[in-house]
Amino acid sequence: MQLDRRPVLGVLAAIALLGALAVVAFAPPAARSGDVPAREFSAQRAAAHLEQIAQRPHPTGTPDNARVRSYIADTARSLGAQVEIDSGDVVRAGWGNPFPAANVHNVLARLPGTDPQRSGGKTLLLVAHHDSVPTGPGAADNGAAVAGLLETIRALQARGGTPNDVAFLFTDAEEIGGLGAERFVLSRGIDGLGAVLNWEARGSSGPVLMFETSAGNTELIDAYAGTGTRPAGNSLAYEIYQRMPNGTDFTVFKDAGAHGLNAAFLDGFHDYHSPHDDLANLDRDSLQHHGETMLGLVDRLGSTDLRTLAASDNAVYFDLFARVLVHYPSWVALALAVATVLALGALVVLGVRRRALRVTGVLAVAAISTGAVAITLAVGVGLWRLVLVVRPGLSALPLEEPYERGWFVAGFLLAAAAVVLAAARVVRHREQAEVLAGVLLVGTAVVAATAFTVPGASYLLQWPVLTGLVVLGLCLRRGHAGAVLLGLPAAVTVVLFAPLVGAVLVALGLQLAAVALALAALGGLLLLPLLTPLPRAAVVLPVVVALALVGTGLARSGFERTEPRTNALLYVRDLTENSSTWMTRADETDAWTSAVLGASPRQTQATTYFPQEGPDSFLAADAPRIDLLPPEVKVLADDGGAGPRTVRFSVTSRRDAWRIVVRLPQDRLRECTFAGTRMDAATLAKDADYTGGVVFQYTGDSDTFELSCAVTPGPLPVDASDQTIGLPEQVAALAGPRPEDTALMPFGFTPADTAVSRHVVEI
C-alpha cells in the first residue's frame, strides 16, 4: 500500500523540526554575569583570571610561562588553597621517537576535605595545563580550564568545601608531550587518587563534551549524568578516541591506571593554537559550561566514596538534547542486541507466513541500503577531492579546513540526503513491510556487530531499530502502517544522529567529512519507508542545491585579512653542511614566502631539523649566511677505554633558543638516562627516524640539556641543533613583514616561524 504524499510531507517536516531542536539544544549554557551568588560558577569572574593568563603566548620555558604560573599560585593561595610548585626535569620515555623532554613547573593547589576518611584518604584531582603553544595566547587552550579551576576553588570555598580532599593540578608542558602530567605521575604516583578529571579545548567555542573515560566507567558516568548542567557526551566518542593516536594529560594518568574523565569544547577550530586564541574570540558560554561541569562533578564526587569508582564494566551512554544522559551497563547492550536479532527474525518469519513480505525482497532492500551508505562514503571522498582540485590553496590551512565550512557542510549533507532519496526511489515499488524489514536488517546487523565488538557504539542504532521493530509488528498486524507510525523510528534516529553528525564533522574536519556523511546515511536509512512516495524531483533538487552550496563555498574560499592563508618561514644554518637555507612546508609558495624562496624552490626533506615532521617534502632555497651560534656540546664524564663506554654530556643553547634537538645513532646506543629515567635499547629503538637516529627534544627555562648514555666503543657523533620561537631580528629583516592576508601557522600542524642552528660534534 502506497502512502499519501501530503501526510508524509507533514511527518517529514516534523522530523526535520525535531532534528533542528536537537542541534540547537546541543549548545553550552548561557554565561552568567552580573551578581552571581558566591556559591555558583560565574564566567564573568573566571574571565577576570583570563585577562591575566592570556595576555601573550606562554609556552613552557618562557618568562611568560613563569608569569602565568606565579599568577595561578598566588591566586589559589589568596582563595585559601594550600599551594606548592613542583619543578624538575622529565622525559616521556613511552612516547616514542622523538622523545620529548623538558624542565617543567607544576602548580598543585589543595582543599582539605571535611571528612577525608569517607574515601579512605583518596583525593579527587582536577587537571588543566597552564602552558600555551608558542603561536597563541591560549585563552581557550587551556586558559579557559585554568580560569575555570580557579573559579571552582573560590565557589567550593564559599560552599564550605567537600567531605573528600580535592586537589587542582595546573600542569606544565602538556603541549609538548604531557610532560607535566608525566612528572606528577613519576614523582607522586596515582595510589592516592580516587579520580582524575581533565579539562581541555580544541577550539574556542561549543559545548563541553565528555569524550574520554578510563575503563570501568559506570560509576563515573553516573556521576557525570548528575552534574546539574548539560551533560553532553556519548560512548561512541569513547570508542573512537581510545583507538586514535591523540593524547592529552589524561592519557598519562589513564596509562598509569587512574580512573577519571576527560572533557573539552571543540568548535572554532581556526582559533586553535593560533594568534586568535585570545579572550576576544573565546565564547563565554563555553567557559560557563566548563565551570558548571567542574563544579557539578566536584559536588557529586566530593561526597562519594571514591574507592567505589573502580567498576569492572563500561557504560553505554548518550545525551538527549544535551539535557539528559541515558546510561546503562554494556551487558545490557549485549542483551538488547540479542533480543533485537531474535525479534527481527521472528517478525520476518511472521511476515513470510502472512505473505506480507518475501525474504528475497528483504535481502534486496538490505543490499540497496548498504550500497547507499557505501555510495555516500564515496561521494564524500569525491566531493572533498574536487574541492581541493579547485582550491588547492586550502592545503595550506591546518587540517585543510576551510573558513567557509558552513557552505561545504550543508552541501555535503544534502548530497548524502540525495543518495538516500535515490535509494528510496529504487525500492518504492516493493511491499511496505519488505522495505521496513530490509532497513531494519541492516540496522540489526550493525547493532549486533557493535554490541559484541565496540559496545559503546551500539546505542546509535539500537533504539531506532527497536522502535522500528515495534512499527514492523504493527504493520504486519494491520497490513500497512501510516506515515506517522513509519515516522517514529526516523524521529528517534534524528534525535540521536543530528547532533552527533555535526560533532563528528567538527571533530574530524571536512577532510574526513565522508565518515560523517556515511554515518548520516546510515541513520537516514530509517527514513527510507517514509520517503518512497516522493517524486523524482526530490532526488534532483538536493543534488542541484548541494552543488550550488559547494560552489558557493569554493567561490568564497579565497584568502583575505579576516580569513588569512597560514604559512611559516624557516631559516636553517647548518654548520656541518656549511649551508644556509630558507624552508617552508607547503604545496606552493605565497607572496610572502616566495619573496625569499624565489619562483622555483626545490623540494627537500626537513627531518634532519624537524624530526617530528616525518619525511614529507618541504620547499627550500639557498639563503644568505647569518652566523647563528650552534649549541655547545660538552663532555661532563666519560669512563672511556677500549670497551663499551658510558658518557655524560650536555648540550647548551648559546642564543637563548626555545628548544634543543639532539640526535644520536640508534645502533650505537645501549641505554640512555635523563632525569633519573632509564631508557633501554629496545625503548630507544622504538620508532627510530629515517636516519636511524634517536632524537631528544628538550624544552625549558634552562638552556642546557644533560644526557647520559651507554654506547658501543668509539667516538659518538652528537647531532645538535636548537630552534627559536619566531625568526630572530636579523633573519626577520631579510623576510620582511608578513602580509595581512597571511597568518602564522598554528603550532603542531607544521613548524611555525623559527631559526635553526645545527652542527655535529664527535665526543
Disulfide bonds with the S-S distance in Angstrom:
Cys672-Cys709 2.12
